[in-house]
């Protein structure tokens, strides 16, 4: 019934491309906050989102995306997205996120976030995308207590649960570390890194290139995202090592159960079994990937080599042997 009703809605929209909250940032009773109105279209989208995954999967992926692009819930970069925090059930508590994933793009972060929120003690607000992109506008705007309070309202959770987000762009937005420190000084930071050459190939495929695109800018951004050690320095200047976990995509692929358990420990969560489809890809690259010539690959490896060495030296749990482009001997 719900699916039939949703399919009859016609409003086409095209898309653009155990840590506890600090006492210094108290939780807020969500039933005491004046709720923003929720449009029927958004409510229908959330109804679809709340359906059991098995029922949702009966629809082809292309149909699910088509429905979502018409009625929501919308990602922060899509037309139709509302910046208003979600309305939560009475009695829910909101406060600074317990964890913030900050990177990196095209490194399995959607897959890992889905794995993480499958834990019974991790709350995910229905209909809310994993990526908040909350701090993007503040490169050119003031940021103060009202903005901090609004950010906290994106993370309602039942008592005893934790909540967070994962916006892969944060790692390479240099104004964001200071703002995250202001809004959530005790949050745990999660980073998933991937062989930077492989990430570059996937990243270029992820970015639509048209005749109007500035190809040099597209390529430069895709290359720059792979200097992980350089970007992480801005975060380690503001957060202590015990609040940062750097995961390796290739290791998570090889040992998802072990690495998920490691993530749980970092977040102070009790042990819990992984979801049944723990190796299923989420948000895979569907576009044709760039064919790198041997010469271009060699030059990229040379560009990244020093940064990879620094990254491996700073985070001994990473294994360079899992990145054949950089493995020696």
Secondary structure, 3 states (H helix, E strand, C coil): CHHHHHHCCCCCCCCCCCCCCCCCCCCEEHHHCCCCCCCHHHHHHHHHHHCCHHHHCCCCHHHHHHHHHHHCCCCCCCCCCCCCCCCCCCCCEECCCCEEEEECCCCCHHHHHHHHHCCCCECCCCCCCCCCCCCHHHHCCCCCHHHHHHHHCCCEECCCCECEEECHHHHHCCCHHHHHHHHCCCCEEEEEECCHHHHHHHHHHHCCCCCCCCHHHHHHHHHHCCCHHHHHHHHHCCCCHHHEEEEEHHHHHHCHHHHHHHHHHHCCCCCCCCCCCCCCCCCCCCCCCCCCCHHHHHHHHHHHHHHHHHHHHHCCCCCHHHCCCCCCC
